[in-house]
Amino acid sequence: MSSDIGVIADTHGQVRPEALSALADCELILHVGDIGKPGVMDALSEQAQVVAIRGNVDHGDWALVYPETQELTVNGLRIQMVHRHQDIETLLPDRSCDVVLFGHSHKPFNEIQDGVLYFNPGSAGPRRFSLPVTVGRLRVTESGVECHIQELDVPGPRKRK
């Protein structure tokens, strides 16, 4: 049995149709912070179950329902979520997990360190500098996890730094 998990971050209040399309067949969507507006969660929730954490731009009463970190298990895969990579050491001191998801930098990242997958889907919100607009996908299978970062085909040129 396999599960497809969408991973999205740094939407900053923007719901791109390209992001919704890229995550359309996911059974679960994980939002790794900087949601921006509650409408983002409404749109994602129309497609699949959503688990989210709060990022540094998420303020106000609506954002208080989202924790700073989240731990969950999907088909035996232990996942921990934190928004900023630099907070991993302090907010996730015991990383007894298979995957650490993070965002904040808007830069996609996909690397295994000491047997743990560190995965940043990049940003699905407003384009920042020359960075691509991206979402991530995890496929959990009996043999482990496969991960993929998908660049979205969005209008507008990349800006130079």
Kinemage of the C-alpha trace (Angstrom):
@kinemage 1
@onewidth
@group {chain A} dominant
@subgroup {mainchain}
@vectorlist {calphas} color= white
{ca met a 1} P 0.000 0.000 0.000
{ca ser a 2} L 1.293 3.473 -0.829
{ca ser a 3} L 0.249 6.984 0.162
{ca asp a 4} L 0.784 10.194 -1.765
{ca ile a 5} L 1.459 13.209 0.430
{ca gly a 6} L 1.586 16.746 -0.896
{ca val a 7} L 3.987 19.134 0.818
{ca ile a 8} L 3.524 22.878 0.445
{ca ala a 9} L 5.018 25.899 2.188
{ca asp a 10} L 5.305 29.662 2.097
{ca thr a 11} L 2.035 30.340 0.316
{ca his a 12} L 1.862 33.792 1.971
{ca gly a 13} L -1.898 33.985 1.441
{ca gln a 14} L -1.796 32.935 -2.201
{ca val a 15} L -3.548 29.857 -3.577
{ca arg a 16} L -2.149 29.117 -7.005
{ca pro a 17} L -4.323 26.950 -9.275
{ca glu a 18} L -1.085 25.307 -10.466
{ca ala a 19} L -0.326 24.226 -6.881
{ca leu a 20} L -3.825 22.838 -6.393
{ca ser a 21} L -3.497 20.931 -9.648
{ca ala a 22} L -0.090 19.514 -8.688
{ca leu a 23} L -1.501 18.240 -5.372
{ca ala a 24} L -4.898 17.130 -6.739
{ca asp a 25} L -4.450 13.382 -6.251
{ca cys a 26} L -2.752 13.528 -2.835
{ca glu a 27} L -4.480 11.839 0.080
{ca leu a 28} L -2.881 14.207 2.576
{ca ile a 29} L -1.395 17.694 2.262
{ca leu a 30} L 1.159 18.990 4.749
{ca his a 31} L 1.602 22.769 4.926
{ca val a 32} L 4.939 23.692 6.492
{ca gly a 33} L 4.082 27.254 7.513
{ca asp a 34} L 3.722 30.818 6.283
{ca ile a 35} L 0.137 30.096 5.328
{ca gly a 36} L -0.636 33.811 5.193
{ca lys a 37} L -4.453 33.746 5.212
{ca pro a 38} L -7.072 31.240 6.386
{ca gly a 39} L -8.463 30.994 2.846
{ca val a 40} L -5.363 29.005 1.853
{ca met a 41} L -6.328 26.263 4.277
{ca asp a 42} L -9.940 26.325 3.050
{ca ala a 43} L -8.805 25.764 -0.554
{ca leu a 44} L -6.370 22.974 0.355
{ca ser a 45} L -8.961 21.282 2.576
{ca glu a 46} L -11.326 21.002 -0.382
{ca gln a 47} L -8.815 18.626 -1.993
{ca ala a 48} L -7.560 16.459 0.879
{ca gln a 49} L -7.001 16.219 4.587
{ca val a 50} L -4.547 18.965 5.610
{ca val a 51} L -2.110 19.117 8.517
{ca ala a 52} L -0.377 22.466 8.970
{ca ile a 53} L 1.980 24.364 11.209
{ca arg a 54} L 2.330 28.076 11.791
{ca gly a 55} L 5.160 30.060 10.207
{ca asn a 56} L 6.692 33.416 11.055
{ca val a 57} L 4.152 35.385 8.939
{ca asp a 58} L 1.133 33.629 10.450
{ca his a 59} L -0.352 36.044 12.986
{ca gly a 60} L -3.804 36.647 14.365
{ca asp a 61} L -6.453 34.518 15.998
{ca trp a 62} L -6.910 32.318 12.923
{ca ala a 63} L -3.243 31.203 13.086
{ca leu a 64} L -3.290 30.165 16.743
{ca val a 65} L -4.939 26.840 15.883
{ca tyr a 66} L -1.731 25.784 14.116
{ca pro a 67} L 1.186 24.644 16.295
{ca glu a 68} L 4.845 25.601 15.708
{ca thr a 69} L 5.753 21.942 15.211
{ca gln a 70} L 3.831 18.816 14.350
{ca glu a 71} L 4.609 15.098 14.481
{ca leu a 72} L 2.629 12.498 12.587
{ca thr a 73} L 2.964 8.988 11.236
{ca val a 74} L 1.732 7.965 7.781
{ca asn a 75} L 1.899 4.271 6.890
{ca gly a 76} L 4.713 3.845 9.409
{ca leu a 77} L 6.689 6.879 8.155
{ca arg a 78} L 7.465 9.184 11.091
{ca ile a 79} L 7.329 12.841 10.032
{ca gln a 80} L 8.228 15.970 11.996
{ca met a 81} L 7.388 19.470 10.750
{ca val a 82} L 9.012 22.806 11.657
{ca his a 83} L 8.900 26.032 9.651
{ca arg a 84} L 12.464 27.348 9.881
{ca his a 85} L 15.485 25.085 9.294
{ca gln a 86} L 17.418 27.017 11.939
{ca asp a 87} L 14.787 25.973 14.542
{ca ile a 88} L 15.257 22.238 14.004
{ca glu a 89} L 17.833 21.931 16.786
{ca thr a 90} L 15.750 23.802 19.383
{ca leu a 91} L 12.182 22.835 18.436
{ca leu a 92} L 12.908 19.253 17.366
{ca pro a 93} L 15.716 18.187 19.706
{ca asp a 94} L 14.755 14.500 19.524
{ca arg a 95} L 14.579 13.688 15.837
{ca ser a 96} L 13.507 10.080 16.181
{ca cys a 97} L 11.823 10.290 12.804
{ca asp a 98} L 12.244 9.378 9.163
{ca val a 99} L 11.492 12.799 7.652
{ca val a 100} L 11.890 16.428 8.763
{ca leu a 101} L 9.828 18.872 6.714
{ca phe a 102} L 10.624 22.583 6.767
{ca gly a 103} L 10.104 25.742 4.712
{ca his a 104} L 10.906 29.435 5.232
{ca ser a 105} L 13.843 29.808 2.829
{ca his a 106} L 11.692 29.419 -0.319
{ca lys a 107} L 14.526 27.184 -1.607
{ca pro a 108} L 13.691 23.563 -2.386
{ca phe a 109} L 15.864 21.127 -0.434
{ca asn a 110} L 15.953 17.330 -0.546
{ca glu a 111} L 18.764 15.551 1.296
{ca ile a 112} L 19.288 12.550 3.555
{ca gln a 113} L 21.483 13.227 6.593
{ca asp a 114} L 22.237 10.491 9.144
{ca gly a 115} L 19.367 8.403 7.804
{ca val a 116} L 16.795 11.226 8.051
{ca leu a 117} L 15.262 12.887 4.984
{ca tyr a 118} L 15.323 16.700 5.254
{ca phe a 119} L 12.817 18.096 2.779
{ca asn a 120} L 11.798 21.662 1.926
{ca pro a 121} L 9.205 21.912 -0.861
{ca gly a 122} L 10.204 25.504 -1.632
{ca ser a 123} L 7.563 28.201 -1.994
{ca ala a 124} L 4.172 27.952 -3.674
{ca gly a 125} L 3.389 31.607 -2.974
{ca pro a 126} L 4.700 34.820 -4.481
{ca arg a 127} L 7.863 34.424 -6.508
{ca arg a 128} L 10.972 35.497 -4.635
{ca phe a 129} L 14.104 36.576 -6.496
{ca ser a 130} L 15.076 34.000 -9.124
{ca leu a 131} L 13.763 31.031 -7.137
{ca pro a 132} L 11.267 28.658 -8.760
{ca val a 133} L 7.693 28.324 -7.502
{ca thr a 134} L 7.400 24.755 -6.250
{ca val a 135} L 5.529 22.137 -4.252
{ca gly a 136} L 6.719 18.767 -3.022
{ca arg a 137} L 5.411 15.238 -3.005
{ca leu a 138} L 6.224 12.270 -0.854
{ca arg a 139} L 5.167 8.760 -1.830
{ca val a 140} L 5.196 6.413 1.111
{ca thr a 141} L 5.601 2.783 0.073
{ca glu a 142} L 6.404 -0.433 1.884
{ca ser a 143} L 10.045 -0.015 0.884
{ca gly a 144} L 10.382 3.596 2.107
{ca val a 145} L 9.710 7.069 0.832
{ca glu a 146} L 10.219 8.608 -2.587
{ca cys a 147} L 10.328 12.390 -2.789
{ca his a 148} L 9.965 14.850 -5.611
{ca ile a 149} L 10.008 18.621 -5.954
{ca gln a 150} L 7.767 19.908 -8.729
{ca glu a 151} L 8.339 23.297 -10.292
{ca leu a 152} L 5.059 24.970 -11.146
{ca asp a 153} L 4.534 26.546 -14.530
{ca val a 154} L 3.361 29.959 -13.383
{ca pro a 155} L 3.076 33.191 -15.333
{ca gly a 156} L 5.717 35.856 -15.049
{ca pro a 157} L 9.483 35.856 -15.387
{ca arg a 158} L 11.888 35.015 -12.614
{ca lys a 159} L 13.352 38.162 -11.131
{ca arg a 160} L 17.083 38.555 -10.744
{ca lys a 161} L 18.542 38.767 -7.236
